[in-house]
């Protein structure tokens, strides 16, 4: 099991606009295709203008397959030009759960199917 952490640093003052676009358009597309969203956050203390979201996958192959489907989705393609101008930097990390956390995460993945 893996979790993908995506960290977006946005232009100053653009977090609210980004979140509104995501809530109105991007979220439904991603949830349908990517499945298990573990969390979606903004930063309160620390580097500002940052949005972080976490997605759980059974393994790297499932992540690759789902991300490929998302990339090809015409609704996602129409959404991307709206958010890209708001973004400065994107970071992506692949996280492996600690052994005691894996059973909970597996349950969440099963529920998301």
Beta strands, then each sheet from edge to edge (+ up, - down):
strand 1: 2-10
strand 2: 36-42
strand 3: 50-57
strand 4: 87-96
sheet 1: 2+ 3- 1+ 4-
end
